[in-house]
C-alpha cells in the first residue's frame, strides 16, 4: 500500500517553498525506519507531493525512534522524584500570549523557527 504525502501552501507561503521542502525532507528522514520515498518530492501546483512505500515487516526498524543513541519511548516514564506533576500541554493550539510580555522572536508560534536555511 503506497501512501501519498502532500504539504499544501496557502497564500504567501508559495513565496518560500524551500521551507516546505525542508519540512518534507525532515519528515522523510524521521520515517526512514518504516518506509522509503518512491521519488523526490515535487512541487505540483500549490503543494509538495511525495509517494512513500512501506518497508516489509521483516525489514522495518524495531525501534525507529532513536535520537542520538537514546531510545525515545512513546510510553510515559515512571516518576522518580516527588515534584508535583506538570499539566499536559494541549495539542493543536498554543496558549495566548500574555499582555505586556514580549518574546524575542517576531511570531508567537513560528513553526519554521527550528529550520536551517542554507543560502
Secondary structure, DSSP 8 states (H G I E B T S, - for coil): -EEEEEEE--GGGGGGHHHHHHHHHHHHHHTTTTEEESS--EEETTEEEEEEEE--GGGS-TT--EETTEE--SS-----S-S-------SS------TT---SSS-SS-TTTT-----
